Amino acid sequence: MSDIKEKVGTQIKEARKSKGMTQKELGDKLGVSDSTVTQYESGKQNLTIETLHKIAEAIGVTFSTVFK
C-alpha cells in the first residue's frame, strides 16, 4: 500500500513543480502547512479522493494527473 501512496506523492510533487509552485504556495491554496504538503509528497499521509481532487484543482491539473 505504501508504494501507491509514494507513487501518488511523486505525481503530486512533479505536477506542482511543473507549474512552478512551491510547497508553501500549494499549502496556502489548500489551507495546510508546507510540512503537510511534504507529507503528501513523500507518501506519509493518507489522502482521500476529496483531498486529491483539491490538490489537483489547486495545482491546476486534472485529477488523473495526480492519480495515475
Number of C-alpha atoms within 10 A of each C-alpha: 6 12 9 12 19 18 17 22 24 18 18 24 20 15 20 23 13 10 11 11 13 14 19 16 18 18 18 14 15 17 10 13 15 17 12 16 24 17 14 22 22 18 20 14 16 11 14 9 11 9 12 18 18 15 24 20 14 16 22 13 16 13 15 11 14 22 18 9
